[in-house]
Amino acid sequence: MDCTIENDNLFMSNKSLKISSEDGTIVARVQPSKHNDLAKESCIFWKSGKLLQDMTLRLKNVECGEVDLQIEWIDLPGSTSKAH
């Protein structure tokens, strides 16, 4: 079983968002496409001082199935964004 998540074009700084974001603020929306295995739109949002993303992914190489997950976006010291 496998699935693909591609958020290559998204770059956000938690530090700048902490200043102006309230709980429930949607920062970005990721649409299902041929480049990912999203079953439906995925929202990146601010909650309790954290940047979170809920997603439902279609599984590949299995008869059928989807998995719901929530990830937390974090700043990695020394990381940089790549321009596409």
N, C-alpha and C positions, 0 to 999 in steps of 0.2 A: 504494500500500500504506500502511496506517496501523493504529494500535492505540491503546488507551486504558489509561493507568495512573492510578488514583486512590488516593492515600494521604492525602487531605485530613484524615481524622480521626486521623492519627498525628502526635504531636509528642513527640520525645524529645531529651534533651540529651546529647550525647556526653560533656560534662564530667562529669555525674553518673554516667553508665554506666562511665566509665573507672575510677572508684574501686572498684567492686564486681564487675565482670564478668570472667569467665575466658573463654579461647578456647572457642568452641563454644556459649556461652550464647545461647539463642534468646530474643530480646527481644520479638518480636511475630510473629504469623502473620496473613497476609492471605489471605482466602478468595476464590475465584472468585465473581463475581456479575454481575448485569446491568449494573452500573456500571463494570466493568473488563473487560479482555480476557485475564485470566489463564486459562491452560489448566489449571492446578493450583495448589494452595496455595503461597504464596510466604512464605518465612521471612526475617525480619530477624534477623541474628545478629552476635555479636562475634567478631572474629578478628584476631590480630596488632595489637591496639590500634586497630582500625577497625570501624566499624559498617557491615555489608554486607547487601545483599539480593539473593538469587537469584530469578529469575522466568522463567517460560516464558509467552510471550504468543502468542495467536492473532492472525494477521494478518487485516486486513479489506481488501476491495476487491482481492483476488487470488483465483485459483482455489482455492488451499489453501496452508497453511504456518503454521509456528510459528517463533519466534525465542527463543533462550535468552540472557539477559543477566544481568550482575551489576552492581549500582550501589553506590557508596559514599555513605553519608549523611554530610554534613558540617554543622557549625555555621557559619552565615553571620553575621558581626558585624552587630549592629543588627537582626537578624530577630526577629520575634515570632510567636507562634502565634495563630490565629484560633479563637475558640470557636464551635462549631456548635450 
